[in-house]
Amino acid sequence: MASTFAADHVEVPLAIAHPATDICDRLLGPKGDRLVMVLTVNPFYTGAGPLFDCSARYNFGVDHDVDARPDGSLRIDFSGLRNMIVGG
């Protein structure tokens, strides 16, 4: 799969072609000495095909000083994901 800069909620061609890679909302926050990430994914999931593509690699820019430019990044794949909460 190709790399792309993407927005959320099926706004780019990659998300349209591969909806299981579509991340809508991201929340990050500390929990003790860990960083916790909460995602909502695949907003128009119909039950056909995978809900979430664990093999895709995601790059998240992180802005520490609120200047609208990334100071670092998180590069994540979810290949080791075992438990997924669906719905809620």
Long-range contacts (C-beta under 8 A, 24 or more apart in sequence): 1-56, 9-43, 10-43, 10-44, 18-53, 18-56, 19-44, 19-45, 19-49, 20-49, 20-50, 20-51, 20-52, 20-53, 20-56, 21-53, 21-56, 23-58, 26-60, 37-76, 51-84, 51-86, 52-78, 52-84, 54-78, 54-79, 54-81, 55-79
